[in-house]
Amino acid sequence: MNILWDFDGTLFDTYPVYTNIFSQVLGETVDKREIYGKLKISYSHAIHFYDISSEQEEEIKKLKKNISPEDMKPFNGVEGILNFANKNVIVTHKSREGVVGILKYYGWDKYFVDMVTSDDGFPRKPNPSAYKHLHEKYRIDLAIGDRELDLLPAKELGISTCIFQNQTDIADYQLQDYTEFFNTNIPEKLNM
C-alpha cells in the first residue's frame, strides 16, 4: 500500500502550537478553541477570519520560526502505519526545510520516499497537481488528511481517502486514532 500523507494535523499534532501563536498575537480575549477550529479549516481561513494585519502576520511568522521539532508531537500509532506501508509520500504547504527537520528529529525521514512542499511550486491544495505528480510516480492507494481540503485532490484522481480526527462525507474511511487503523478494513481492502 502506498500512502499520501498531509503533514500538519495528520502526521504531527501541530495545531496546538499554532493556536498558541495566534493567541499570543490576537490576545487572550480570543478563545483558543475558536482559533483551533479556524486553523483546522485552514491557515488562510484563520488569517482572513481574524482579519490579521500584515504586521500581525509578520509576528506570527517570527514566532513560527521559534518552534522546535519537540513541540510538534507525532500522533500515537502513526509510526506503525508508516512502517506497514510500502511507500509513503507527503503533500504539505510547509517548507521542505521545516518538514525534513521534524522528520529527522523523530527519525522518520526513512519512511518517506518523496514529498511536495511549498518550495516545489505546485498550486496549493485543493488543486490536484501535486497529488497527480506523486500518483503518477508511485500509484497512491490512500490519501490521509485531517481536512476536506486534503482529500478533495485525491477524490478527483480516484484515490481512496481517509479523514483523521474530523468528519466529511467525501472520505472513504474515518479514523479518530491511528491505533484503530489495523482494526479497520482499510488495510485489507486496499491491499487486494
TAHUMO-V975843 format. One record per run of one state. SS is the DSSP state (A for helix, B for strand, O for the rest). FROM is the first residue (numbers start at 1). LEN is the number of residues. If there is no record, write none. Layout:
BEGIN
{{SS;FROM;LEN} {SS;FROM;LEN}}
END
This chain:
BEGIN
{{O;1;1} {B;2;4} {O;6;2} {B;8;1} {O;9;3} {B;12;2} {O;14;1} {A;15;12} {O;27;5} {A;32;10} {O;42;1} {A;43;7} {O;50;4} {A;54;12} {O;66;3} {A;69;3} {O;72;1} {B;73;2} {O;75;3} {A;78;7} {O;85;2} {B;87;5} {O;92;4} {A;96;11} {O;107;2} {A;109;3} {B;112;5} {O;117;1} {A;118;3} {O;121;8} {A;129;10} {O;139;3} {B;142;4} {O;146;2} {A;148;9} {O;157;3} {B;160;5} {O;165;8} {B;173;3} {O;176;2} {A;178;6} {O;184;2} {A;186;5} {O;191;2}}
END
